Amino acid sequence: MSFAPWDALSRLLGSFELSNGNAFEYEPNDPTDSWLPVVNYPHRVWVASCPINESGWRYAHVKKTVAHIVIDEDDYGQPVIEKWSIKKHRTF
């Protein structure tokens, strides 16, 4: 389970689960702190509940039944996207 840290709770937009039961929370992407266009990736999904040497979140576009998560960057600086099928999507 990956939940946002306490100082991000006021920014949360919603949560969802994967088919394996792992839960995630997400917040809006901050355009002033983003190297990707906010139009394409309007969310940040928290992927680590206790991040160490890592941001703890990934750029994403969360929809009703699917989330497109930026998992890496290729040799040309373009995002590498992973598509997650999600369930129990709820907004706050």
C-alpha positions as CSV (number, residue, x, y, z in Angstrom):
1,M,0.0,0.0,0.0
2,S,1.3,3.4,-0.9
3,F,-0.2,6.4,0.8
4,A,0.7,10.1,0.6
5,P,2.7,11.5,3.5
6,W,0.8,13.6,6.1
7,D,1.9,16.9,4.6
8,A,0.2,16.0,1.3
9,L,-3.1,14.9,2.6
10,S,-4.8,18.3,2.0
11,R,-3.9,18.1,-1.8
12,L,-5.2,14.6,-2.4
13,L,-7.8,14.1,-5.2
14,G,-8.6,10.5,-4.8
15,S,-7.4,6.9,-4.4
16,F,-7.6,3.6,-6.3
17,E,-6.5,-0.1,-6.1
18,L,-4.9,-2.5,-8.5
19,S,-6.2,-6.0,-9.1
20,N,-3.7,-7.3,-6.6
21,G,-5.2,-5.2,-3.9
22,N,-2.4,-2.6,-3.7
23,A,-3.8,0.8,-2.9
24,F,-2.6,4.2,-4.1
25,E,-3.5,7.9,-3.5
26,Y,-3.0,10.7,-6.0
27,E,-2.9,14.5,-6.0
28,P,-2.8,17.2,-8.7
29,N,0.5,17.7,-10.6
30,D,2.2,21.0,-9.8
31,P,3.0,22.8,-13.0
32,T,5.8,24.8,-11.4
33,D,7.6,21.6,-10.4
34,S,7.0,19.5,-13.4
35,W,9.3,18.6,-16.3
36,L,6.3,17.0,-18.1
37,P,3.3,18.9,-19.5
38,V,0.6,19.0,-16.9
39,V,-2.0,18.6,-19.7
40,N,-0.7,15.1,-20.4
41,Y,0.1,14.1,-16.8
42,P,-2.2,16.1,-14.5
43,H,-1.6,13.8,-11.4
44,R,1.0,12.6,-9.1
45,V,0.5,9.0,-7.8
46,W,2.2,8.2,-4.5
47,V,4.1,4.9,-4.9
48,A,6.0,4.7,-1.6
49,S,4.7,5.3,1.9
50,C,8.2,5.9,3.3
51,P,10.4,7.2,0.4
52,I,14.2,7.1,0.9
53,N,16.4,8.6,-1.8
54,E,13.4,8.7,-4.0
55,S,10.6,11.2,-4.7
56,G,7.9,8.7,-3.6
57,W,5.5,9.7,-6.4
58,R,5.2,9.3,-10.2
59,Y,3.7,11.5,-12.8
60,A,0.4,10.0,-14.0
61,H,-2.9,10.5,-15.7
62,V,-5.6,8.7,-13.6
63,K,-8.9,8.0,-15.3
64,K,-11.9,6.0,-14.2
65,T,-10.6,2.5,-14.9
66,V,-7.0,3.0,-16.0
67,A,-4.0,5.0,-14.9
68,H,-1.1,5.9,-17.2
69,I,2.0,6.0,-15.0
70,V,5.4,7.5,-16.0
71,I,7.8,4.9,-14.7
72,D,11.0,6.0,-16.4
73,E,12.6,8.2,-19.0
74,D,14.1,6.9,-22.3
75,D,17.4,7.9,-23.9
76,Y,15.8,10.9,-25.6
77,G,14.2,12.3,-22.4
78,Q,10.7,11.0,-23.3
79,P,8.5,9.4,-20.6
80,V,8.2,5.7,-20.5
81,I,4.5,4.9,-19.7
82,E,3.0,1.9,-17.9
83,K,-0.7,1.3,-18.1
84,W,-2.4,0.1,-14.9
85,S,-5.9,-1.3,-14.8
86,I,-7.5,0.1,-11.7
87,K,-10.6,-0.6,-9.5
88,K,-12.3,1.0,-6.5
89,H,-11.4,4.4,-7.9
90,R,-12.8,7.1,-5.7
91,T,-12.4,10.8,-5.6
92,F,-12.3,13.0,-2.5
